[in-house]
Amino acid sequence: MPHSFGYRARTRDLFKRKFKEKGLIKLSTYLISYQVGDIVDIKANGAQQKGMPHKYYHGRTGIVYNVTPRAVGIIINKIVGNRYIEKRVNVRIEHVRHSKCRQEFLDRVKRNTAASAEAKKSGQRVALKRVPVLPRVSHTVSTEKNTPQTIVPVRYETTI
């Protein structure tokens, strides 16, 4: 049988719905509002073939540049050869969701703002920079019954 290179080739598992999430699309999907500048993830929904993005864009993250009643325009950087090309893709909202990639940053901004306001009230300085996790301090586990002992290999002996 000849090999197929169609638009949706090799997407049997890619566009498949998750376990217990098959059937009609939830109405909450349509009630989410998108604004220009939002960071969104593209994840194609197999229940709606209209406005479905190409399989290359499945799982990609982009920025909304245009909002229409049923779809959003997304800017995605695509690697072509040795350069990035800015692609503008129009996708229906069933295939889009808000990205969580900035959530940690936004939480950190709130924490730092609260910490700096608290420090300003008390008149002290507070370090707001992130500090990498250092290695744990070394220690020896020993008790009266279990003292550390040195282990050496047994010499090789021939039995001939």
Secondary structure, DSSP 8 states (H G I E B T S, - for coil): ------TTTT-TTTT---TT--SS--THHHH----TT-EEEE---TT--TT---GGGTT-EEEEEEE-SSEEEEEEEEEETTEEEEEEEEEEGGGEEE--TTHHHHHHHHHHHHHHHHHHHHT-----S--------------SSS--------------
